[in-house]
Amino acid sequence: MASDPINITLPDGKVLQFEKGATAADVVASIGPGLAKAALAAVVNGETIGLMEPIESDAKLQILTERDPAALAVLRHSAAHILATAVRELRPGAAIGFGPAIEDGFYYDFDVEAPFTPEDLEVFEKKMAEVVAADEPFTRRRVTKDEARELFSDDPLKLERLEEFDDSEVITVYENGPFLDLCKGPHLPSTGRLKHFKLLSGAGAYWRGDERRQMLQRIYGTAFHKGPDLEEHLHRLEEAKKRDHRRLGRELDLFQFHPVAPGAAFWSPRGTTLYNTLERFVRERQQGDFLEVKTPLLYTKELWEQSGHWGKYRENMFLVVDNETGEHNVSLKPMNCPSHYIYYASAKHSYRELPLRYTTLDVLHRNELSGALSGLTRVRQFAQDDCHVFLRPDQIAEEVAFLTDFILGHYEAFGMTSAVKFATRPEQRIGSDELWDHAEAALQEALESTGREYEVEPGDGAFYGPKIDFHVTDSIGRSWQLGTIQLDYNAPERFDLTYVGEDNSPHRPVVIHRAVCGSFERFIGILIEHYAGAFPTWLAPEQVRILPISEPWKESAMALSLELESAGVRVTLEARETLNYRIREAETFKVPYMAVVGERETADGTVAVRKRGAGKKQEVMPRADFVARLVEEIRTKALD
C-alpha cells in the first residue's frame, strides 16, 4: 500500500508531490539532469540537509549548488570528514574528535601521541586526494545509542559525546568507504565532489576547549568550490603571514611581551609614540561632543553584583583578596560601564543636559585563558575608547545616527571599509523578554532610520541588550569586528538612574554603550597588518629620518632637524655608519621620508627627499617646501 503523498514547495512556488520518505535527490532528479549534476545539498524548512536524507512531511525545499553561500559550509564539513578518513587510514590508532566547518575552512581534532609535523600534513593531503579520487558516496544512517556505542567502542572521544545525547535525540552516522563517523552532517553526495582543498597548519587544542582535559592535535584546512577562489585565499594567507603584527612588532621595535606579564604588552619608545598618536587622534575627534572622565580601577563585588557581571562574567575577571575578609570579593575592572553609572548617579540631571556622553580611556583587565592570548589582538591588559551615553528614549534615533557617522568616520580615516550588523538577544541574558522586545525594536528602528544597509546577527547581542556591530575590512580583505553601539534598558533599572523631565518628575534614561577602536591594543595590531607596518606619515612613529652624507654636513642636517621639529614633525637624525647602511635601516623601519643632506643641499638650502616605496628615486626641493609638504600631509592625515 502506497504511503500518503507529501507536498514539496520549490522557491518559485511550484508544488510537487512525492511519497513520504522521498529525498532531495529524488526531487532534483524529477526537475532535470543539469540541476542533478550541480546539486550539493538542500535546505528543507530552513534546515540544511544532505541530498539523500528522507523528507517525512510537507516541506519547502531549496536545492543548494556552489552558487549558494550555504553550500560552502557543507563542502568544508565534508572536507573535514575526508581529512579524518585520510588520517585514520594512515594512523589507525588515532582517536578522533570532531571536525566542523569554520569561517575560512575547517578543522579536525585527533588524539595522537605526538604533534603532527608539516611533513605529516603533506602526506595526509596526498591521501585525501586518493579518497577524493575514489568518489565514495557519503552514506547516512540512523542508529540507536546502543548501536552507536558498539560502533565507536574504540573511540573514547566519540563515546563521551555519545553519552550526552538524550534518549529522544536522533543519532546519525556517516560512512564513506572504510571510514565511519558519528556526525550530524550534512555532507556532499560523494567524496569526489571535493575538488579544491588545502591543509594549512597543525595546532594543539584542548578536548572540548577545557584546559583541564587532554591536549588534542588539530589540523586546519580550507576548501573552495573553484580553484581560483582557493588560490586567492592562499595568497591572502601568505600576505597575512608577511603582515603578522607579532613579527612586525619586533622588526619595527614597537612592542614586546614577557612571561612575567602574560597578555600585557611592553611598549617601546617607538610603539609608545604610535599608541599616543592614536590616543590623541581619538581625543581630538571626541573633543566638544564627549566628556572624558577617569574612574577607579578596583571595585568590590557589590558593584559587579548590581551590574550583573558577578554572575555572568566573574570567570573573566581578575579577583583580588580583601585583606580584611580574606575573600576574593574585589575585582579589577574589565569594563568601564558600571563606573560610569556610579558617576552619573552621583548628581541630579535635567532632561536639558541629555545626551551626556562620558568617555574613559583607562586600563582594563580581563582574565583570558593563556592559550587564547595572541599578540595584541587577544590580551589581558588593554584600554578601550569606551563611552556611555545617557539619553532620553526620544533621542535614540538621533543619537544612533550621530554615533554611526562618528564610528564610520574613524575607520575611513585609516582607509578601511565597514559593514554594519544588528545583533539580537543571546540565550544567556538579563532582563525580561518585554524589555528585550522594546530594546530591539527601538535600536533596529533607529538603525533603519540612518538609511544604511545592515545584516542581522541573531543571538549575538550583549547579555544586557541588543547591539549594532561594525565589521571593518582591511587592505587584504579580512573582516574584523571592532566598533559597537549597544542599547541598554537594564542598567538604568539596576542602578536606579534618573533625570528630571520637563514635567519636573523623575524619568528613566536609556544607556548606549559605544566603542570605536574596541581596544587600542587590538586596533594597533590590526593597523600594523593593514598597513604592513608602513604607516601613513601622520601615524608613523618616526616621520622623517635625516641622513647627512658625511660628517661635514651634520651641522646643516641638524638645522633641518630643528626646523622640522619646530613644525611638529617627528624626526630622527642619523649620522653613524655608512650612508647606505643608514638608508637600509630607514627602509627596515619603514620610515615615510628620508632627507639626505650633502654639500649641494647645504649650499642651495635644499634637501634630497626619498619617499618610502619609491626606491632610489630622489626629489631635490627647497627645505621650506619639504617642511610645508610634511606639515600639510600630517594635518590632513593623508593616506598613501
Secondary structure, DSSP 8 states (H G I E B T S, - for coil): ----EEEEE-TTS-EEEEETT-BHHHHHHHH-HHHHHH--EEEETTEEE-TTSB--S-EEEEEE-TTSHHHHHHHHHHHHHHHHHHHHHH-TT-EE----EETTEEEEEEE-SS---HHHHHHHHHHHHHHHHHT-B-EEEEE-HHHHHHHTTT-HHHHHHHTTS-TTS-EEEEEETTEEEE------SBGGG--EEEEEEEEEEEGGG-TTS-EEEEEEEEEESSHHHHHHHHHHHHHHHHH-HHHHHHHTT-EE--TTSTT--EE-HHHHHHHHHHHHHHHHHHBTTBEE----SEEEHHHHHHHTHHHHTGGGS-EE--TTT-S--EEE-S-SHHHHHHHHHTS--BGGG-SEEEEE--EEE----GGG-BTTTB-SEEE--EEEEEE-GGGHHHHHHHHHHHHHHHHHTTT-EEEEEEE---SS--S-HHHHHHHHHHHHHHHHHTT---EEETT-SBTTB-EEEEEEE-TTS-EEEEEEEEEESHHHHHTT--EE-TTSSEE--EEEEEESSS-HHHHHHHHHHHTTT---TTT-SS-EEEEESSGGGHHHHHHHHHHHHHTT--EEE--SS-HHHHHHHHHHTT-SEEEEE-HHHHHHTEEEEEETTSTT--EEEEHHHHHHHHHHHHHTT---
